[in-house]
Amino acid sequence: MAEISVRPAGEGRFSVRVEDVGSATDHDVTVSPEDLARLGGRRTPDAFIRDCFEFLHAREPKESILPSFDVSVIGRYFPEFEREIVR
C-alpha cells in the first residue's frame, strides 16, 4: 500500500506525495470550496484529498497520476469517481 502525504499549500491547494516500492511522486492539487462541500462530506480537506489519491492509486500507478490537476477532472477519467468518493 502506498503512503500518501497531504500538505496544505494555500487556499484550496495541496501538495501530495505518493510513496511506495522505493520511489515517490509529487502532485499539486486544487479543489474548489463547492466541490469540497459537495464531494467531501464531513471529511477535512486533507482527508478528502487523501481519499481522492487512494481512489486514483487503486486504479493506476502513481506515475500515471497527473502532476498537477483540479479534483474536478478526476471524473473525466473515471466516471465512477463522484459516486464512489461520497461514500
C-alpha positions as a Markdown table, in Angstrom:
| # | Residue | x | y | z |
|---|---|---|---|---|
| 1 | Met | 0.0 | 0.0 | 0.0 |
| 2 | Ala | 1.3 | 3.4 | -0.9 |
| 3 | Glu | 1.9 | 6.1 | 1.7 |
| 4 | Ile | 0.1 | 9.3 | 0.8 |
| 5 | Ser | 1.2 | 12.6 | 2.4 |
| 6 | Val | -1.0 | 15.7 | 2.0 |
| 7 | Arg | 0.1 | 19.2 | 2.9 |
| 8 | Pro | -2.0 | 22.4 | 2.5 |
| 9 | Ala | -0.3 | 24.7 | 0.1 |
| 10 | Gly | -2.7 | 27.7 | 0.1 |
| 11 | Glu | -6.4 | 28.2 | -0.2 |
| 12 | Gly | -7.8 | 25.1 | -1.9 |
| 13 | Arg | -4.3 | 23.9 | -2.9 |
| 14 | Phe | -2.5 | 20.9 | -1.7 |
| 15 | Ser | 0.9 | 19.2 | -2.2 |
| 16 | Val | 0.6 | 15.5 | -2.3 |
| 17 | Arg | 3.4 | 12.9 | -2.2 |
| 18 | Val | 2.8 | 9.3 | -3.0 |
| 19 | Glu | 5.5 | 6.8 | -1.9 |
| 20 | Asp | 5.7 | 3.1 | -2.5 |
| 21 | Val | 8.2 | 0.5 | -3.5 |
| 22 | Gly | 11.2 | 2.8 | -3.0 |
| 23 | Ser | 10.0 | 5.7 | -5.2 |
| 24 | Ala | 7.8 | 8.7 | -4.9 |
| 25 | Thr | 5.8 | 11.1 | -7.0 |
| 26 | Asp | 4.7 | 14.7 | -6.1 |
| 27 | His | 1.5 | 16.3 | -7.1 |
| 28 | Asp | -0.1 | 19.8 | -6.9 |
| 29 | Val | -3.9 | 19.5 | -6.5 |
| 30 | Thr | -6.6 | 22.1 | -6.2 |
| 31 | Val | -10.2 | 21.7 | -5.1 |
| 32 | Ser | -12.9 | 24.4 | -5.1 |
| 33 | Pro | -15.0 | 25.1 | -2.0 |
| 34 | Glu | -18.1 | 23.9 | -3.9 |
| 35 | Asp | -16.5 | 20.5 | -4.9 |
| 36 | Leu | -15.2 | 20.1 | -1.3 |
| 37 | Ala | -18.7 | 20.7 | 0.1 |
| 38 | Arg | -20.4 | 18.5 | -2.5 |
| 39 | Leu | -18.0 | 15.6 | -2.5 |
| 40 | Gly | -16.0 | 15.9 | 0.7 |
| 41 | Gly | -18.9 | 15.4 | 3.2 |
| 42 | Arg | -17.7 | 15.8 | 6.7 |
| 43 | Arg | -14.1 | 15.0 | 6.0 |
| 44 | Thr | -11.3 | 17.5 | 6.5 |
| 45 | Pro | -9.9 | 18.9 | 3.2 |
| 46 | Asp | -6.7 | 16.9 | 3.8 |
| 47 | Ala | -8.6 | 13.7 | 4.4 |
| 48 | Phe | -10.7 | 14.3 | 1.3 |
| 49 | Ile | -7.6 | 14.8 | -0.9 |
| 50 | Arg | -6.0 | 11.7 | 0.6 |
| 51 | Asp | -9.2 | 9.7 | -0.3 |
| 52 | Cys | -9.0 | 11.1 | -3.8 |
| 53 | Phe | -5.5 | 9.8 | -4.2 |
| 54 | Glu | -6.4 | 6.4 | -2.7 |
| 55 | Phe | -9.1 | 6.2 | -5.3 |
| 56 | Leu | -6.7 | 7.1 | -8.1 |
| 57 | His | -3.9 | 4.9 | -6.9 |
| 58 | Ala | -6.2 | 1.9 | -6.7 |
| 59 | Arg | -6.8 | 2.4 | -10.5 |
| 60 | Glu | -3.5 | 3.4 | -11.9 |
| 61 | Pro | 0.2 | 3.6 | -10.9 |
| 62 | Lys | 1.3 | 6.7 | -9.1 |
| 63 | Glu | 3.5 | 7.7 | -12.1 |
| 64 | Ser | 0.3 | 7.9 | -14.2 |
| 65 | Ile | -1.4 | 10.4 | -11.9 |
| 66 | Leu | -1.2 | 13.9 | -13.3 |
| 67 | Pro | 1.5 | 16.0 | -11.6 |
| 68 | Ser | -0.9 | 19.0 | -11.4 |
| 69 | Phe | -4.7 | 18.9 | -11.6 |
| 70 | Asp | -8.0 | 20.0 | -10.0 |
| 71 | Val | -10.2 | 17.4 | -8.3 |
| 72 | Ser | -13.0 | 18.2 | -10.8 |
| 73 | Val | -11.1 | 16.5 | -13.6 |
| 74 | Ile | -10.9 | 13.0 | -12.0 |
| 75 | Gly | -14.5 | 12.2 | -13.1 |
| 76 | Arg | -13.5 | 12.8 | -16.7 |
| 77 | Tyr | -11.1 | 9.9 | -16.5 |
| 78 | Phe | -13.0 | 7.8 | -14.0 |
| 79 | Pro | -16.8 | 8.3 | -14.4 |
| 80 | Glu | -17.5 | 6.4 | -11.1 |
| 81 | Phe | -15.4 | 8.9 | -9.1 |
| 82 | Glu | -18.1 | 11.1 | -7.7 |
| 83 | Arg | -20.4 | 8.2 | -6.9 |
| 84 | Glu | -17.6 | 6.4 | -5.0 |
| 85 | Ile | -15.9 | 9.3 | -3.3 |
| 86 | Val | -19.1 | 10.4 | -1.5 |
| 87 | Arg | -19.4 | 7.0 | 0.2 |
